[in-house]
Amino acid sequence: MAPQALDADFGIYVHIPFCQHICPYCDFTTYAGEESLIPRYVAALTRAVEREGERLGHRRVATVFFGGGTPSLLDPEQIAGVMEAIARSFDLAADAEITLEANPNSADQARFAGYRAAGVNRLSIGVQTTNRRGLRTLGRNHEAADAQAALIAARRAGFDNISLDLIFGWPGQTREGWAADLDTVLGWEGGPDHLSLYSLIIEPGTPMADAVTRGILHPAEDDLSADLYEDAIARLTGAGWLHYEIANFTRTPGLHSRHNTIYWRNGEYLGLGAGAHGRIGRERLINHLHPRAWSDAIERGERGVSNSETLTPAMEEGESMMIGLRLLREGIGEPEFLARHGRTLDDAFGDTIANLIEIGVVERDGGRIRLTERGMMVANDVAERFIADPEAG
């Protein structure tokens, strides 16, 4: 339950910033046409792992997550090299969750089998939609058949923990089309074990934002996005899926994302690679954004960090609430909050919690605070109340 103790499960996030092309909605740290840097970048990753392992006292690691970008652009041997460095430099748990993000058209059965042999035991495949018009609108360079083939190939390669990412609320999407998306992926051979459903956010500075400004694309209205979200909840929970986090569903409770749960419980994690974020103790770290600049720094014997911030107790308390409330079933544990922050929830946020309970968006249940069904629909607004709360200062 959130928040977790600082000496609890520890994760490592490894950012792979390379893509064959950049989707028009993407504002992540990604670069196209830089694949020639990959060998040097992987060498820098292994060097950084070794240094951080020494610096952190060979800490026990419960999860590793290769995110991007497109991690499946790396050869299995390169992923294996990074994993071997992690196993040498940290106390890697025998049952550690090792996740790798993959694009549907950047891996086949042999490649998936190579990742499995390298220690990866969970895949996250970026499907986004099965609608061809939607794929073109989102700038994806695969077809629905490629995503289905990737799922089948992953199963045949030995993966029994596979998540699919889907996006809803893209320009031109309908409720009927979204229902077809969900029905399609649930009907694929082997089926997914986990689904991450993200409402499209049109970020400033992206090509999609420019297209919206020019009137070429028209984003979904807020009411439609809310309908799509509610439709997904009804469809999946009706089929027996567990809605355990705002955007995440699992077919089997044990196959929730353990790595992301560390984030939601406000835990500690090491960020490796260009643009990666980390949180160690009360320090939040952000790495150099470009893979060349980050690799340069590592080769000079530096940590590759471009910015760091020391979190105040009030900031930590607010973040525990903001992030932890995303966990719909767990919520924020009152004993856990006291153990982590040294004061009770009521001491920290009593008036705010009372007000949120009164308006029906938060409830107290068995020693925890969690969102109600109504609160789930306005989760961001609820979270902001804790960050801006004058009591937290």
C-alpha atoms as a printed R data frame, in Angstrom:
    type eleno elety resid chain resno       x       y       z
1   ATOM     1    CA   MET     A     1   0.000   0.000   0.000
2   ATOM     2    CA   ALA     A     2   1.171   3.555  -0.682
3   ATOM     3    CA   PRO     A     3   3.394   5.097   0.384
4   ATOM     4    CA   GLN     A     4   6.045   2.425   0.712
5   ATOM     5    CA   ALA     A     5   9.083   2.639   2.970
6   ATOM     6    CA   LEU     A     6  12.206   4.018   1.356
7   ATOM     7    CA   ASP     A     7  14.031   0.735   1.968
8   ATOM     8    CA   ALA     A     8  11.297  -1.315   0.247
9   ATOM     9    CA   ASP     A     9  11.263  -2.542  -3.351
10  ATOM    10    CA   PHE     A    10  13.788  -0.692  -5.516
11  ATOM    11    CA   GLY     A    11  13.572  -0.448  -9.304
12  ATOM    12    CA   ILE     A    12  15.864   0.435 -12.188
13  ATOM    13    CA   TYR     A    13  14.549   2.291 -15.219
14  ATOM    14    CA   VAL     A    14  16.709   2.090 -18.361
15  ATOM    15    CA   HIS     A    15  15.806   4.593 -21.060
16  ATOM    16    CA   ILE     A    16  16.414   3.650 -24.698
17  ATOM    17    CA   PRO     A    17  15.823   6.930 -26.598
18  ATOM    18    CA   PHE     A    18  16.095   5.609 -30.155
19  ATOM    19    CA   CYS     A    19  13.177   5.363 -32.591
20  ATOM    20    CA   GLN     A    20  12.917   4.686 -36.299
21  ATOM    21    CA   HIS     A    21  10.562   7.648 -36.513
22  ATOM    22    CA   ILE     A    22   8.893   9.993 -34.030
23  ATOM    23    CA   CYS     A    23   5.113   9.812 -33.660
24  ATOM    24    CA   PRO     A    24   3.435  13.235 -33.957
25  ATOM    25    CA   TYR     A    25   1.898  13.086 -30.454
26  ATOM    26    CA   CYS     A    26   5.125  12.033 -28.696
27  ATOM    27    CA   ASP     A    27   6.962  14.398 -26.346
28  ATOM    28    CA   PHE     A    28   9.193  11.774 -24.744
29  ATOM    29    CA   THR     A    29  12.986  11.906 -24.958
30  ATOM    30    CA   THR     A    30  13.328  10.142 -28.306
31  ATOM    31    CA   TYR     A    31  15.520  10.574 -31.362
32  ATOM    32    CA   ALA     A    32  15.162   9.230 -34.892
33  ATOM    33    CA   GLY     A    33  18.107   8.611 -37.209
34  ATOM    34    CA   GLU     A    34  20.592   8.184 -34.335
35  ATOM    35    CA   GLU     A    35  20.797   4.388 -34.379
36  ATOM    36    CA   SER     A    36  24.532   4.510 -35.119
37  ATOM    37    CA   LEU     A    37  24.983   5.664 -31.496
38  ATOM    38    CA   ILE     A    38  23.455   2.487 -30.065
39  ATOM    39    CA   PRO     A    39  26.683   0.463 -29.513
40  ATOM    40    CA   ARG     A    40  28.362   3.383 -27.749
41  ATOM    41    CA   TYR     A    41  25.223   4.076 -25.743
42  ATOM    42    CA   VAL     A    42  24.944   0.458 -24.582
43  ATOM    43    CA   ALA     A    43  28.585   0.527 -23.487
44  ATOM    44    CA   ALA     A    44  27.856   3.690 -21.499
45  ATOM    45    CA   LEU     A    45  24.827   2.024 -19.903
46  ATOM    46    CA   THR     A    46  26.883  -0.917 -18.663
47  ATOM    47    CA   ARG     A    47  29.519   1.454 -17.288
48  ATOM    48    CA   ALA     A    48  26.862   3.547 -15.543
49  ATOM    49    CA   VAL     A    49  25.248   0.428 -14.048
50  ATOM    50    CA   GLU     A    50  28.551  -0.673 -12.560
51  ATOM    51    CA   ARG     A    51  29.260   2.755 -11.047
52  ATOM    52    CA   GLU     A    52  25.760   3.149  -9.620
53  ATOM    53    CA   GLY     A    53  25.859  -0.348  -8.157
54  ATOM    54    CA   GLU     A    54  29.019   0.550  -6.279
55  ATOM    55    CA   ARG     A    55  27.650   3.933  -5.200
56  ATOM    56    CA   LEU     A    56  24.378   2.434  -3.923
57  ATOM    57    CA   GLY     A    57  25.995  -0.439  -2.084
58  ATOM    58    CA   HIS     A    58  24.883  -3.169  -4.500
59  ATOM    59    CA   ARG     A    59  21.303  -2.600  -3.438
60  ATOM    60    CA   ARG     A    60  18.623  -5.230  -3.925
61  ATOM    61    CA   VAL     A    61  16.638  -4.690  -7.137
62  ATOM    62    CA   ALA     A    62  13.057  -5.913  -7.498
63  ATOM    63    CA   THR     A    63  12.280  -4.604 -11.008
64  ATOM    64    CA   VAL     A    64  14.007  -3.450 -14.185
65  ATOM    65    CA   PHE     A    65  12.167  -1.589 -16.932
66  ATOM    66    CA   PHE     A    66  13.587  -0.923 -20.422
67  ATOM    67    CA   GLY     A    67  11.510   1.992 -21.741
68  ATOM    68    CA   GLY     A    68  11.751   4.317 -24.664
69  ATOM    69    CA   GLY     A    69  11.879   5.228 -27.356
70  ATOM    70    CA   THR     A    70  11.975   1.767 -28.801
71  ATOM    71    CA   PRO     A    71  14.001  -0.665 -26.669
72  ATOM    72    CA   SER     A    72  13.275  -3.441 -29.163
73  ATOM    73    CA   LEU     A    73  15.671  -1.702 -31.570
74  ATOM    74    CA   LEU     A    74  18.457  -3.077 -29.382
75  ATOM    75    CA   ASP     A    75  19.657  -6.574 -30.210
76  ATOM    76    CA   PRO     A    76  18.978  -9.242 -27.589
77  ATOM    77    CA   GLU     A    77  22.731  -9.473 -26.996
78  ATOM    78    CA   GLN     A    78  22.806  -5.786 -26.087
79  ATOM    79    CA   ILE     A    79  19.925  -6.172 -23.641
80  ATOM    80    CA   ALA     A    80  21.708  -9.229 -22.215
81  ATOM    81    CA   GLY     A    81  24.868  -7.165 -21.700
82  ATOM    82    CA   VAL     A    82  23.004  -4.545 -19.689
83  ATOM    83    CA   MET     A    83  21.202  -7.224 -17.662
84  ATOM    84    CA   GLU     A    84  24.495  -8.990 -16.912
85  ATOM    85    CA   ALA     A    85  25.928  -5.699 -15.646
86  ATOM    86    CA   ILE     A    86  22.868  -5.199 -13.407
87  ATOM    87    CA   ALA     A    87  23.186  -8.746 -12.018
88  ATOM    88    CA   ARG     A    88  26.907  -8.144 -11.298
89  ATOM    89    CA   SER     A    89  26.437  -4.721  -9.757
90  ATOM    90    CA   PHE     A    90  23.217  -5.123  -7.774
91  ATOM    91    CA   ASP     A    91  21.476  -7.822  -5.768
92  ATOM    92    CA   LEU     A    92  18.961  -8.725  -8.466
93  ATOM    93    CA   ALA     A    93  16.014 -10.586  -6.939
94  ATOM    94    CA   ALA     A    94  15.491 -14.084  -8.299
95  ATOM    95    CA   ASP     A    95  11.869 -13.214  -9.081
96  ATOM    96    CA   ALA     A    96  12.606  -9.711 -10.381
97  ATOM    97    CA   GLU     A    97  10.161  -8.340 -12.936
98  ATOM    98    CA   ILE     A    98  12.136  -7.413 -16.088
99  ATOM    99    CA   THR     A    99  10.037  -5.444 -18.597
100 ATOM   100    CA   LEU     A   100  10.904  -4.385 -22.133
101 ATOM   101    CA   GLU     A   101   8.793  -2.115 -24.328
102 ATOM   102    CA   ALA     A   102   8.455  -3.235 -27.943
103 ATOM   103    CA   ASN     A   103   6.919  -1.872 -31.114
104 ATOM   104    CA   PRO     A   104   4.823  -4.378 -33.067
105 ATOM   105    CA   ASN     A   105   7.033  -4.205 -36.134
106 ATOM   106    CA   SER     A   106  10.470  -4.155 -34.495
107 ATOM   107    CA   ALA     A   107  10.544  -7.727 -33.182
108 ATOM   108    CA   ASP     A   108   9.742 -11.257 -34.294
109 ATOM   109    CA   GLN     A   109   9.659 -14.621 -32.539
110 ATOM   110    CA   ALA     A   110  13.434 -15.148 -32.722
111 ATOM   111    CA   ARG     A   111  14.102 -11.668 -31.363
112 ATOM   112    CA   PHE     A   112  11.547 -12.116 -28.585
113 ATOM   113    CA   ALA     A   113  13.153 -15.444 -27.703
114 ATOM   114    CA   GLY     A   114  16.500 -13.661 -27.491
115 ATOM   115    CA   TYR     A   115  15.076 -11.117 -25.063
116 ATOM   116    CA   ARG     A   116  13.557 -13.922 -23.018
117 ATOM   117    CA   ALA     A   117  16.950 -15.646 -22.852
118 ATOM   118    CA   ALA     A   118  18.497 -12.332 -21.746
119 ATOM   119    CA   GLY     A   119  16.253 -12.326 -18.672
120 ATOM   120    CA   VAL     A   120  13.303 -10.233 -19.855
121 ATOM   121    CA   ASN     A   121  10.117 -11.803 -18.475
122 ATOM   122    CA   ARG     A   122   7.512  -9.137 -19.272
123 ATOM   123    CA   LEU     A   123   6.739  -7.337 -22.534
124 ATOM   124    CA   SER     A   124   4.834  -4.104 -23.096
125 ATOM   125    CA   ILE     A   125   3.758  -3.850 -26.744
126 ATOM   126    CA   GLY     A   126   2.696  -0.475 -28.147
127 ATOM   127    CA   VAL     A   127  -0.459  -1.292 -30.111
128 ATOM   128    CA   GLN     A   128  -2.234   2.090 -29.563
129 ATOM   129    CA   THR     A   129  -5.200   1.190 -31.775
130 ATOM   130    CA   THR     A   130  -6.313  -1.487 -34.231
131 ATOM   131    CA   ASN     A   131  -8.142   1.090 -36.351
132 ATOM   132    CA   ARG     A   132  -6.214   1.861 -39.530
133 ATOM   133    CA   ARG     A   133  -7.371   5.463 -39.670
134 ATOM   134    CA   GLY     A   134  -6.341   5.861 -36.028
135 ATOM   135    CA   LEU     A   135  -2.921   4.367 -36.687
136 ATOM   136    CA   ARG     A   136  -2.310   6.892 -39.462
137 ATOM   137    CA   THR     A   137  -3.630   9.767 -37.331
138 ATOM   138    CA   LEU     A   138  -1.282   8.765 -34.525
139 ATOM   139    CA   GLY     A   139   1.602   8.417 -36.977
140 ATOM   140    CA   ARG     A   140   2.164   4.757 -36.213
141 ATOM   141    CA   ASN     A   141   4.036   2.751 -38.831
142 ATOM   142    CA   HIS     A   142   2.442  -0.630 -38.134
143 ATOM   143    CA   GLU     A   143  -0.879  -2.280 -38.910
144 ATOM   144    CA   ALA     A   144  -3.237  -4.115 -36.571
145 ATOM   145    CA   ALA     A   145  -2.093  -7.408 -38.089
146 ATOM   146    CA   ASP     A   146   1.498  -6.580 -37.055
147 ATOM   147    CA   ALA     A   147   0.394  -6.086 -33.447
148 ATOM   148    CA   GLN     A   148  -1.524  -9.356 -33.440
149 ATOM   149    CA   ALA     A   149   1.471 -11.151 -34.951
150 ATOM   150    CA   ALA     A   150   3.764  -9.629 -32.302
151 ATOM   151    CA   LEU     A   151   1.536 -10.933 -29.512
152 ATOM   152    CA   ILE     A   152   1.467 -14.424 -31.009
153 ATOM   153    CA   ALA     A   153   5.246 -14.369 -31.572
154 ATOM   154    CA   ALA     A   154   5.842 -13.294 -27.986
155 ATOM   155    CA   ARG     A   155   3.682 -16.118 -26.655
156 ATOM   156    CA   ARG     A   156   5.529 -18.642 -28.811
157 ATOM   157    CA   ALA     A   157   8.839 -17.226 -27.576
158 ATOM   158    CA   GLY     A   158   7.850 -18.112 -24.018
159 ATOM   159    CA   PHE     A   159   6.373 -14.894 -22.594
160 ATOM   160    CA   ASP     A   160   3.509 -15.403 -20.160
161 ATOM   161    CA   ASN     A   161   3.274 -11.780 -18.998
162 ATOM   162    CA   ILE     A   162   2.366  -9.410 -21.849
163 ATOM   163    CA   SER     A   163   0.895  -5.932 -21.633
164 ATOM   164    CA   LEU     A   164  -0.606  -3.958 -24.500
165 ATOM   165    CA   ASP     A   165  -0.762  -0.157 -24.667
166 ATOM   166    CA   LEU     A   166  -3.834   1.485 -26.227
167 ATOM   167    CA   ILE     A   167  -4.630   5.173 -26.751
168 ATOM   168    CA   PHE     A   168  -8.150   6.581 -26.709
169 ATOM   169    CA   GLY     A   169  -9.478  10.025 -27.537
170 ATOM   170    CA   TRP     A   170  -7.530  10.484 -30.763
171 ATOM   171    CA   PRO     A   171  -9.011  12.844 -33.368
172 ATOM   172    CA   GLY     A   172 -11.861  11.133 -35.179
173 ATOM   173    CA   GLN     A   173 -12.276   8.208 -32.787
174 ATOM   174    CA   THR     A   174 -15.820   7.075 -31.973
175 ATOM   175    CA   ARG     A   175 -17.262   5.060 -29.113
176 ATOM   176    CA   GLU     A   176 -18.062   2.276 -31.593
177 ATOM   177    CA   GLY     A   177 -14.489   2.266 -32.858
178 ATOM   178    CA   TRP     A   178 -13.107   2.148 -29.314
179 ATOM   179    CA   ALA     A   179 -15.372  -0.780 -28.468
180 ATOM   180    CA   ALA     A   180 -14.066  -2.552 -31.561
181 ATOM   181    CA   ASP     A   181 -10.472  -1.882 -30.424
182 ATOM   182    CA   LEU     A   182 -11.097  -3.518 -27.063
183 ATOM   183    CA   ASP     A   183 -13.022  -6.444 -28.509
184 ATOM   184    CA   THR     A   184 -10.300  -7.022 -31.091
185 ATOM   185    CA   VAL     A   185  -7.334  -7.189 -28.708
186 ATOM   186    CA   LEU     A   186  -9.259  -9.281 -26.183
187 ATOM   187    CA   GLY     A   187 -10.073 -11.731 -28.975
188 ATOM   188    CA   TRP     A   188  -6.511 -12.177 -30.233
189 ATOM   189    CA   GLU     A   189  -4.911 -15.601 -29.888
190 ATOM   190    CA   GLY     A   190  -3.240 -15.845 -26.501
191 ATOM   191    CA   GLY     A   191  -4.730 -12.510 -25.452
192 ATOM   192    CA   PRO     A   192  -2.986  -9.884 -23.305
193 ATOM   193    CA   ASP     A   193  -2.421 -10.280 -19.563
194 ATOM   194    CA   HIS     A   194  -2.433  -6.549 -18.910
195 ATOM   195    CA   LEU     A   195  -3.755  -3.429 -20.620
196 ATOM   196    CA   SER     A   196  -2.596   0.172 -20.231
197 ATOM   197    CA   LEU     A   197  -5.193   2.596 -21.606
198 ATOM   198    CA   TYR     A   198  -4.069   6.184 -22.054
199 ATOM   199    CA   SER     A   199  -6.183   9.193 -22.940
200 ATOM   200    CA   LEU     A   200  -4.424  11.129 -25.678
201 ATOM   201    CA   ILE     A   201  -2.861  14.323 -24.378
202 ATOM   202    CA   ILE     A   202  -1.857  16.742 -27.116
203 ATOM   203    CA   GLU     A   203   1.383  18.123 -25.764
204 ATOM   204    CA   PRO     A   204   2.587  21.635 -26.717
205 ATOM   205    CA   GLY     A   205   5.401  21.666 -29.237
206 ATOM   206    CA   THR     A   206   4.506  18.362 -30.880
207 ATOM   207    CA   PRO     A   207   3.530  18.077 -34.570
208 ATOM   208    CA   MET     A   208   0.052  17.008 -33.484
209 ATOM   209    CA   ALA     A   209  -0.342  20.176 -31.423
210 ATOM   210    CA   ASP     A   210   0.638  22.194 -34.498
211 ATOM   211    CA   ALA     A   211  -1.937  20.335 -36.599
212 ATOM   212    CA   VAL     A   212  -4.631  21.106 -34.006
213 ATOM   213    CA   THR     A   213  -3.641  24.780 -33.940
214 ATOM   214    CA   ARG     A   214  -3.893  24.943 -37.726
215 ATOM   215    CA   GLY     A   215  -7.306  23.264 -37.702
216 ATOM   216    CA   ILE     A   216  -6.104  20.147 -39.522
217 ATOM   217    CA   LEU     A   217  -6.974  17.879 -36.601
218 ATOM   218    CA   HIS     A   218  -9.735  18.247 -34.037
219 ATOM   219    CA   PRO     A   219  -9.096  16.655 -30.633
220 ATOM   220    CA   ALA     A   220 -11.802  14.647 -28.915
221 ATOM   221    CA   GLU     A   221 -14.082  16.639 -26.644
222 ATOM   222    CA   ASP     A   222 -13.617  16.068 -22.917
223 ATOM   223    CA   ASP     A   223 -17.074  14.508 -22.630
224 ATOM   224    CA   LEU     A   224 -16.262  11.988 -25.357
225 ATOM   225    CA   SER     A   225 -12.937  11.074 -23.733
226 ATOM   226    CA   ALA     A   226 -14.780  10.518 -20.441
227 ATOM   227    CA   ASP     A   227 -17.321   8.309 -22.229
228 ATOM   228    CA   LEU     A   228 -14.529   6.281 -23.823
229 ATOM   229    CA   TYR     A   229 -12.860   5.789 -20.454
230 ATOM   230    CA   GLU     A   230 -16.112   4.689 -18.820
231 ATOM   231    CA   ASP     A   231 -16.826   2.354 -21.732
232 ATOM   232    CA   ALA     A   232 -13.433   0.702 -21.265
233 ATOM   233    CA   ILE     A   233 -13.976   0.251 -17.525
234 ATOM   234    CA   ALA     A   234 -17.378  -1.327 -18.122
235 ATOM   235    CA   ARG     A   235 -16.093  -3.614 -20.874
236 ATOM   236    CA   LEU     A   236 -13.038  -4.855 -18.995
237 ATOM   237    CA   THR     A   237 -14.455  -5.176 -15.498
238 ATOM   238    CA   GLY     A   238 -17.462  -6.900 -17.027
239 ATOM   239    CA   ALA     A   239 -15.048  -9.435 -18.482
240 ATOM   240    CA   GLY     A   240 -13.471 -10.027 -15.069
241 ATOM   241    CA   TRP     A   241 -10.445  -7.747 -15.402
242 ATOM   242    CA   LEU     A   242  -9.108  -5.921 -12.333
243 ATOM   243    CA   HIS     A   243  -8.963  -2.125 -12.639
244 ATOM   244    CA   TYR     A   244  -6.143  -1.531 -10.178
245 ATOM   245    CA   GLU     A   245  -4.770   1.857 -11.296
246 ATOM   246    CA   ILE     A   246  -6.287   4.822 -13.124
247 ATOM   247    CA   ALA     A   247  -5.009   3.690 -16.543
248 ATOM   248    CA   ASN     A   248  -4.170   0.046 -15.903
249 ATOM   249    CA   PHE     A   249  -6.051  -3.251 -15.882
250 ATOM   250    CA   THR     A   250  -4.860  -6.792 -15.318
251 ATOM   251    CA   ARG     A   251  -6.500 -10.095 -16.173
252 ATOM   252    CA   THR     A   252  -4.730 -11.751 -13.227
253 ATOM   253    CA   PRO     A   253  -3.960  -9.810 -10.007
254 ATOM   254    CA   GLY     A   254  -0.390 -11.114  -9.803
255 ATOM   255    CA   LEU     A   255   0.414  -9.715 -13.230
256 ATOM   256    CA   HIS     A   256   0.021  -6.031 -12.372
257 ATOM   257    CA   SER     A   257   3.009  -3.842 -13.267
258 ATOM   258    CA   ARG     A   258   5.314  -4.257 -10.290
259 ATOM   259    CA   HIS     A   259   7.767  -1.661 -11.592
260 ATOM   260    CA   ASN     A   260   5.181   1.056 -12.077
261 ATOM   261    CA   THR     A   261   3.719   0.212  -8.685
262 ATOM   262    CA   ILE     A   262   7.002   1.373  -7.170
263 ATOM   263    CA   TYR     A   263   6.336   4.782  -8.769
264 ATOM   264    CA   TRP     A   264   2.737   4.873  -7.568
265 ATOM   265    CA   ARG     A   265   3.820   3.990  -4.039
266 ATOM   266    CA   ASN     A   266   6.333   6.853  -4.156
267 ATOM   267    CA   GLY     A   267   9.242   4.445  -3.920
268 ATOM   268    CA   GLU     A   268  12.845   4.724  -4.995
269 ATOM   269    CA   TYR     A   269  14.197   3.954  -8.442
270 ATOM   270    CA   LEU     A   270  17.389   4.539 -10.365
271 ATOM   271    CA   GLY     A   271  17.075   6.203 -13.775
272 ATOM   272    CA   LEU     A   272  19.732   5.249 -16.327
273 ATOM   273    CA   GLY     A   273  20.197   6.673 -19.808
274 ATOM   274    CA   ALA     A   274  19.473   9.893 -21.649
275 ATOM   275    CA   GLY     A   275  16.493  11.800 -20.259
276 ATOM   276    CA   ALA     A   276  15.802   9.241 -17.525
277 ATOM   277    CA   HIS     A   277  14.422  10.388 -14.185
278 ATOM   278    CA   GLY     A   278  15.323   8.805 -10.868
279 ATOM   279    CA   ARG     A   279  14.420   9.200  -7.247
280 ATOM   280    CA   ILE     A   280  16.887   8.106  -4.551
281 ATOM   281    CA   GLY     A   281  16.082   9.034  -0.959
282 ATOM   282    CA   ARG     A   282  14.935  12.633  -1.031
283 ATOM   283    CA   GLU     A   283  16.795  13.423  -4.235
284 ATOM   284    CA   ARG     A   284  15.120  13.580  -7.645
285 ATOM   285    CA   LEU     A   285  17.501  13.335 -10.602
286 ATOM   286    CA   ILE     A   286  17.160  14.059 -14.310
287 ATOM   287    CA   ASN     A   287  19.797  12.939 -16.814
288 ATOM   288    CA   HIS     A   288  21.176  14.752 -19.854
289 ATOM   289    CA   LEU     A   289  18.585  14.572 -22.622
290 ATOM   290    CA   HIS     A   290  20.643  13.653 -25.690
291 ATOM   291    CA   PRO     A   291  22.188  10.178 -25.877
292 ATOM   292    CA   ARG     A   292  25.474  11.646 -27.134
293 ATOM   293    CA   ALA     A   293  25.692  14.169 -24.271
294 ATOM   294    CA   TRP     A   294  24.780  11.507 -21.717
295 ATOM   295    CA   SER     A   295  27.325   9.045 -23.141
296 ATOM   296    CA   ASP     A   296  29.989  11.774 -23.169
297 ATOM   297    CA   ALA     A   297  29.379  12.416 -19.469
298 ATOM   298    CA   ILE     A   298  29.557   8.729 -18.557
299 ATOM   299    CA   GLU     A   299  32.775   8.324 -20.528
300 ATOM   300    CA   ARG     A   300  34.266  11.267 -18.583
301 ATOM   301    CA   GLY     A   301  33.531   9.438 -15.358
302 ATOM   302    CA   GLU     A   302  30.487  11.573 -14.458
303 ATOM   303    CA   ARG     A   303  26.992  10.412 -13.502
304 ATOM   304    CA   GLY     A   304  25.270  11.956 -16.530
305 ATOM   305    CA   VAL     A   305  22.892  14.003 -14.357
306 ATOM   306    CA   SER     A   306  21.778  17.390 -15.677
307 ATOM   307    CA   ASN     A   307  19.537  18.439 -12.801
308 ATOM   308    CA   SER     A   308  18.808  17.374  -9.241
309 ATOM   309    CA   GLU     A   309  16.275  18.477  -6.659
310 ATOM   310    CA   THR     A   310  16.052  17.800  -2.946
311 ATOM   311    CA   LEU     A   311  12.468  17.085  -1.936
312 ATOM   312    CA   THR     A   312  11.161  18.812   1.177
313 ATOM   313    CA   PRO     A   313   9.013  16.848   3.646
314 ATOM   314    CA   ALA     A   314   5.923  18.742   2.405
315 ATOM   315    CA   MET     A   315   6.748  17.884  -1.212
316 ATOM   316    CA   GLU     A   316   7.166  14.217  -0.302
317 ATOM   317    CA   GLU     A   317   3.837  14.118   1.511
318 ATOM   318    CA   GLY     A   318   2.046  15.773  -1.394
319 ATOM   319    CA   GLU     A   319   3.597  13.407  -3.911
320 ATOM   320    CA   SER     A   320   2.651  10.373  -1.828
321 ATOM   321    CA   MET     A   321  -0.969  11.512  -2.042
322 ATOM   322    CA   MET     A   322  -0.910  12.631  -5.676
323 ATOM   323    CA   ILE     A   323   0.654   9.419  -6.970
324 ATOM   324    CA   GLY     A   324  -0.734   6.935  -4.463
325 ATOM   325    CA   LEU     A   325  -4.357   7.851  -5.091
326 ATOM   326    CA   ARG     A   326  -3.906   6.448  -8.589
327 ATOM   327    CA   LEU     A   327  -3.953   3.001  -6.964
328 ATOM   328    CA   LEU     A   328  -7.696   2.496  -6.978
329 ATOM   329    CA   ARG     A   329  -7.961  -0.525  -4.678
330 ATOM   330    CA   GLU     A   330  -4.984   0.141  -2.411
331 ATOM   331    CA   GLY     A   331  -5.182   3.889  -2.005
332 ATOM   332    CA   ILE     A   332  -3.107   5.567   0.710
333 ATOM   333    CA   GLY     A   333  -2.583   3.541   3.879
334 ATOM   334    CA   GLU     A   334  -2.857   5.551   7.095
335 ATOM   335    CA   PRO     A   335  -0.233   3.443   8.966
336 ATOM   336    CA   GLU     A   336   2.037   3.517   5.903
337 ATOM   337    CA   PHE     A   337   1.766   7.297   5.621
338 ATOM   338    CA   LEU     A   338   2.647   7.743   9.301
339 ATOM   339    CA   ALA     A   339   5.606   5.347   9.031
340 ATOM   340    CA   ARG     A   340   6.952   7.070   5.917
341 ATOM   341    CA   HIS     A   341   6.353  10.712   6.798
342 ATOM   342    CA   GLY     A   342   6.289  10.826  10.585
343 ATOM   343    CA   ARG     A   343   2.840  12.340  10.965
344 ATOM   344    CA   THR     A   344  -0.721  11.226  10.376
345 ATOM   345    CA   LEU     A   345  -2.775  11.870   7.295
346 ATOM   346    CA   ASP     A   346  -5.059  14.097   9.344
347 ATOM   347    CA   ASP     A   347  -2.120  16.118  10.631
348 ATOM   348    CA   ALA     A   348  -0.875  16.603   7.083
349 ATOM   349    CA   PHE     A   349  -4.114  16.964   5.116
350 ATOM   350    CA   GLY     A   350  -7.049  16.735   7.509
351 ATOM   351    CA   ASP     A   351  -9.132  19.622   6.181
352 ATOM   352    CA   THR     A   352  -8.498  18.680   2.560
353 ATOM   353    CA   ILE     A   353  -9.461  15.041   3.098
354 ATOM   354    CA   ALA     A   354 -12.613  16.031   4.996
355 ATOM   355    CA   ASN     A   355 -13.656  18.342   2.167
356 ATOM   356    CA   LEU     A   356 -13.008  15.709  -0.504
357 ATOM   357    CA   ILE     A   357 -15.009  13.133   1.457
358 ATOM   358    CA   GLU     A   358 -17.854  15.618   1.793
359 ATOM   359    CA   ILE     A   359 -18.075  16.176  -1.965
360 ATOM   360    CA   GLY     A   360 -17.871  12.443  -2.632
361 ATOM   361    CA   VAL     A   361 -14.594  12.045  -4.481
362 ATOM   362    CA   VAL     A   362 -12.565  10.376  -1.697
363 ATOM   363    CA   GLU     A   363 -13.538   7.799   0.913
364 ATOM   364    CA   ARG     A   364 -12.049   6.370   4.094
365 ATOM   365    CA   ASP     A   365 -12.096   2.603   4.070
366 ATOM   366    CA   GLY     A   366 -10.378   0.305   6.552
367 ATOM   367    CA   GLY     A   367  -7.443   2.521   7.441
368 ATOM   368    CA   ARG     A   368  -6.887   3.917   3.988
369 ATOM   369    CA   ILE     A   369  -7.908   6.831   1.810
370 ATOM   370    CA   ARG     A   370  -8.891   6.117  -1.764
371 ATOM   371    CA   LEU     A   371 -10.802   7.589  -4.665
372 ATOM   372    CA   THR     A   372 -14.486   6.899  -5.085
373 ATOM   373    CA   GLU     A   373 -15.877   6.015  -8.509
374 ATOM   374    CA   ARG     A   374 -16.760   9.681  -8.946
375 ATOM   375    CA   GLY     A   375 -13.303  10.736  -7.801
376 ATOM   376    CA   MET     A   376 -11.682   8.438 -10.331
377 ATOM   377    CA   MET     A   377 -13.193  10.539 -13.117
378 ATOM   378    CA   VAL     A   378 -11.612  13.734 -11.727
379 ATOM   379    CA   ALA     A   379  -8.426  12.178 -10.340
380 ATOM   380    CA   ASN     A   380  -6.141  14.942 -11.575
381 ATOM   381    CA   ASP     A   381  -8.246  17.608  -9.892
382 ATOM   382    CA   VAL     A   382  -8.206  15.631  -6.639
383 ATOM   383    CA   ALA     A   383  -4.413  15.216  -6.813
384 ATOM   384    CA   GLU     A   384  -3.902  18.943  -7.277
385 ATOM   385    CA   ARG     A   385  -5.638  19.602  -3.971
386 ATOM   386    CA   PHE     A   386  -2.793  17.913  -2.123
387 ATOM   387    CA   ILE     A   387   0.017  19.570  -4.026
388 ATOM   388    CA   ALA     A   388  -1.439  23.057  -3.594
389 ATOM   389    CA   ASP     A   389  -2.774  22.517  -0.073
390 ATOM   390    CA   PRO     A   390  -1.444  25.252   2.252
391 ATOM   391    CA   GLU     A   391  -1.449  22.750   5.159
392 ATOM   392    CA   ALA     A   392   1.300  20.843   3.338
393 ATOM   393    CA   GLY     A   393   3.645  23.816   3.576
